[in-house]
Amino acid sequence: MSTTLDGRRPSKVLLYSGPLEKYVSQNATVIVESLTPVLDVLGKAGATILEAPNEVPNGTRIVARHPDGSVFEYMQPRVRVPSAAPPLHCS
């Protein structure tokens, strides 16, 4: 499992497949519990906030361009993201 620069595990990631040009303007969507620390880390890393925090139907989102040119959407869902799925029990 890879980690972030500060040693923590990354949050949930939504990956897209197929031709994306007409559907998305970012490389990936990252689901986070809170945008506050994300904005702080992005600022320190020299990222450019392309879309400030705004409410959308499923939560609050931002879009940022990282110094390497990649563009990420960060989404803070309205419902808290569970840290792990409950174990499955088989009879």
N, C-alpha and C positions, 0 to 999 in steps of 0.2 A: 504494500500500500504506500503510495507516495504521500508526501507531506508538503505543507506550505513552507514559505521561507522562514516563518517563525516556529516551525516544528509541529504545528497542529495538522490534523487530517483535514482534507478539503471537505466542504459541504456536499450535499447532493448535487449532481450535475445532470442536466437534461441534454441528451445528444440528439442531433438531427442527422438524417441520412437522405441521400438523393439530391436532386437539383434544388438549391435553396435560394437562388438569386431573387426570385419573385416573392419569397415568403419571409425571409429574415434578413436583418441587416447586421447581425452579430455572429461571431464564431460559435458561441455557446451560451446557454442560460445556466446560471449557478443559483441554486436555491439556498438561501441563508436564513438564519433565525432572526438576525437583526442587520439592517443596513448601516447602522451607526459605526461599528468597527470597520466595516468594509470601506466606507467613505474615508475614514482616517488612514487606513493602510494604502488605499489608492492615491490619496493626496501625497503621502510620504514617498510613494514609489514614482511620482511624477506622471500619473495617469491624467487624462483629460476626461472630465465628466461631460458626455455628449447630451444626456437627458437627465436633468435633475430629478430627485425623488418625486414620483407622481403616482397617484392612485389609479389602479386598473381593476377590472372585475375580480381578479383573484388575489390581490394584495397590493403592495407598493413595490415599484421597480425603479432602477436606474440603468443607464447604459454608459459604459466607460471605454475609452480607447487606452490600452496599455502602451507603455513606451515602445514596445516592439511593433506596434501598429495593429495588434489584434483587438477586436471589439467584443466585449462581453456584456450580457445583460445580467444583472443581479436582481433576484426576486425575493422579497420577504412576503411569504404567504400570509393570508389572514388567519389561517389555522396554523398552530404551532407544528413544525416539522418533527415527527418522532425520531428519536436517536437511533432506534433499531426496531425492526419488525419483531413481533412476538414469536417465540418458537412454535413450530408446528408439531402437533402431537398426533401420532398415528396409532390406531388401535390394532 
